[in-house]
Every structure is written in C-alpha cells, then in structure tokens.
Amino acid sequence: MQLSVWTYEGPPHVGAMRVATAMEGVHYLLHSPQGDTYADLLFTMIERKAKRPPVTYTTFQARDLGKDTSQLFQTAALDIVGRFKPDAMIVGASCTAELIQDDPAGLIENMGLPIPVIPLELPSYQRKEHWGAAETFYQIVRHLADKDRRPSDKATRRPLVNLLGPTALGFRHRDDIAEITGLLGNLSIDVNVTAPLGAAVADIAKLGEADFNIVLYPETGDLAADYLKRTFGQPAVRTVPIGVGATQDFIREVAELAGVDSEPMLREGLSRMSWWSRSIDSNYLTGKRVFIFGDATHAVAAARIASEELGFKVVGLGCYNREYARDIRAAAKLYGVEPLITDDHLAVEQAIQDAQPELVLGTQMERHIAKRFAIPCTVISSPVHVQDFPARFSPQMGFEGANVIFDSWVHPLVMGLEEHLLTMFRDDFEFHDAAGASHLGHQILPDTGRGTSVTAGGVPSASSNAGVTTLVPLHHPADGSPPRAGEELWSPEAEAELKKIPFFVRGKARKNTELFAAERGVATIELATLYEAKAHYAR
C-alpha cells in the first residue's frame, strides 16, 4: 500500500462495498475504525443513490483497542440481523482493522445466525478495489448458487443468459445493462440473471439455469464466470461490446452459442457512428493523436474504436489495474506504442506531456491533467465523479453506446460549425484573434482597461487590441537567458502566416516552431523558420 493524494483504486473492501451496494437483500458488516466509514459519501454523493448503502461499521476507536474489539463485531452482526433483516451477510475487515487481526470470519462462524454469512479474506496491503469486487462476487456466487439448478428443456423456451460483472459505482453500468438486455431481446434471447447489480439472493441461487454467461466487465465478472464454468459447464462470452466492431463481434459470438441467426440484426446497421465517422465534418478528425488510460477493459476498447472506427492515431495506451496488464500490452503492441501500466497519476501526466496528444481519453484524473495542458478530454473509465453518472440514458455498450461515444469524443475536439465560422471570419470587424475560440473562453483574462496582456508566466505584453487581454506563450531561449514573450519572438510576416493556421491546432504549431527555433539558436522566427519547422515535424 502506498500513501498518495490520489488513487485510481481504493482498498479491496471498497470493491466489496460496490458489490454489496449493487445487490438487493445483502448487507456488509465491515470491521473498521471511525476513519474508514465513508461508504455513504461514495454512493450517495458520487453515484447519487436514493438510499444509503447496506454497510454497517463496527467503528471502534482508539480507546477500544485495549478492550475486546471482537465483541463490538459480534454485537454489530446481531444488530444487523434484527434491524435490517437481510437475506445474506458478507463480513470482512478494512485495511486498518486488518492490522489488529480480529479475524471476522472466525468470529462470525460460531454465532449461529439465521441467514447465510459469507466471510471475505481481502488482503488490503497486496490487492486493490477491482480485485476486491471480483473476489466478493465470486464468494457470493460460490456460497449462494444452487448447485442442483440446471437449464430446462430448450424446446419449450428461448435461450437464457446471465449478465455478469456490473456493480455500483461502475462507469455507465446501469445504462449498459439496459442497452445489452434490449439487444439480446432483439436476438430472441432472454436474461436469466444480471449480477451483482440488481440481483437478490434468490437470483444468485438460479444462476445455473442459464445456457451460458456474458461477462460484460471482466475486472469483476471473470472469477465468477470461471467458477460457473467449472460447476455448471456454462460457456462464457468475453467479447466486450464497446464500439461498433466489438458489438458486431459480440452479436455473432452470442448468436452462435444461442443457436440464433444474427445476420438480420447486423444488416440493420443500428448505429449512426459508422456513417457519421465517414461524414465530411469528421474527415477533419482523421489522424488526430489520442492518449488513452483507464481500466483495461475500457482502455482496450477505446483504442480499437479510436484506431479502426474514427481514424485516430493512438499515441499512448495504459491501465491502472495490473491484473489485466497482459491485455494492455497486447493492444499496445498492435498500435505500436509503449504500454503504460501504473497507478501513479504523475507518471500518467508525464506520459501525456511527452506524447503531446490532441485528445485524452481517461478517468477523472486524466480530465484534470488534460485541463491543465489545455487538451480536449473525455472520460471513458472509472474512477469518475458525479457528472459521469448522468440522469439521461447514456450507455457505452451496444450500438447506442457507439453513438454516445462518437458524440462525447468528437465534441471536445471542437469541430462544430460555430468554430469553423470563427476561423472563416477571423478578420471581420466583429471578431479579433484575441477572442480565441468559444470553447477556450476561460483562458481569456478580464479587460484591464490598459490594453495589455499577461503571459502564461505572468509577463505583461502589449496587445494589438485595446482593452483586450490574452494569454501569450513564453519563449525560453536555449542559452538560459530570461524568457521572452512569444509575440516578440515572431516576425510580423511569420505571425501573420501563423494566424492562417486553424485555431484548434495553432497552439501546437506555435509551440513546435518555437521549440524548433530554440534548439537551433534562432533569435527571430521568420517565414522560412515556420516552414522548416513544419517540414521537420511532418517527417
């Protein structure tokens, strides 16, 4: 375990909370001190759930450590049964409580509670949140699935499947389930159980009645799917349907296992993404440099969409969950980039800075990083903040998910009609270059009334538009002399030529040209310097 101001994953007991909160009639007893009692904040504020999570804490304090803390645990267990009347209980310890070695599993074993109790062994100092969720779901399935249940006669029913992996706090899991359930219905396939999200104890008991399983989220569903394969002989579909191509592959794989015809659905072309990505407006996006980081499932899916469906160039690819590093390495090799496997956000920040992408696809942290670098960004993976649990229907999976992805990825690149018009009429009296693009309005400083601008390093610079202030980049000479405002470095002819470059790539062109000039000791950038830099970076 590493102390940090930011972490992509919490300790494994947070993963257990996500499973317990996702289910119905399951209560989680967590042996923990007061400082570890933050489940309400996670689920009611971030995910905006209407009810409190089913988690009870023993909340021992420092003064309790000299007494019998195990008695606190047993008393809490009895209170849960009497007050909440759950159908099953899972018990475990937080990372802090693990140090006092009270052994929740042993404490609960001989209490004779009238409900199933599932002990969890979650090593907080070796594992993290995704693994904790997967292990918790696996233990619930192992303890509660009825081993005598088997599929009924296929002649009297439609094919039945289980959807495995969605949890509370998952990125768009609620909407993904609705989209995939509808897609399966169009294939004449019924869903037997979706778990853990929305599943009750009785639902877990009948998992064996399905013909096969669909693992939508491998990070949390793989272990349970492997167990169901061993116990019931159920095969599993592991193609994750994110993007048009992956959704088509998913449909074919599901249809083959179910014995149904997939071609009618594939011919319908239910996603608008395929055509829109070939439309005239989207041609401007071809070759955009994109950096991708998140959980392995969403990162690998995003790389395929970016490269194969939108014509972007993947310049960075990574994940924070090391258990799936092999998948990231295989994908990175396919796109010719170095895989980034890390849970250090500073390493991710440095990789983004080195790659100089034009779009970042990542988690909540990458959104913050991209904002500091003034790079467009879209969130594609947990961890996320409250704005990524929208009230509207906004899946990532299936054909409608592909439509949502197209919109959410393309819009930050600012290729709308408004921005084209701003460029076309840049010299009109109603427009001026200092105004910039509307989506970058937050970078324009308030009118000081003195006709001056302030550089990114705090250096004032004269403005050509009285009463207008703009951010002006600094040039750092190679000889180590004090930095100069970027406007002073450029000749009037070169500056005029630079302004002909569309605003959404002008900043990068300016930066590259100034870097090119600094490396060669060029004091003033002329037209020839600009063209030489362009040729240099185009190689």
Helices and strands as residue ranges (DSSP letters): H 12-22, E 26-31, G 34-36, H 39-40, I 41-46, E 55-57, G 62-66, H 69-83, E 88-93, G 97-100, H 104-109, E 117-119, H 129-144, G 154-156, E 160-164, H 173-186, E 190-195, H 201-205, G 207-209, E 212-215, H 218-232, E 236-237, H 244-258, H 263-268, H 273-276, G 281-285, E 289-294, H 296-304, I 305-309, E 313-319, G 322-324, H 325-335, E 339-341, H 345-355, E 359-362, H 364-372, E 377-379, G 386-388, H 398-410, G 411-413, H 417-424, G 433-435, G 438-443, E 452-455, E 460-462, E 471-472, E 474-475, E 484-485, H 486-489, H 492-498, H 503-519, H 527-537
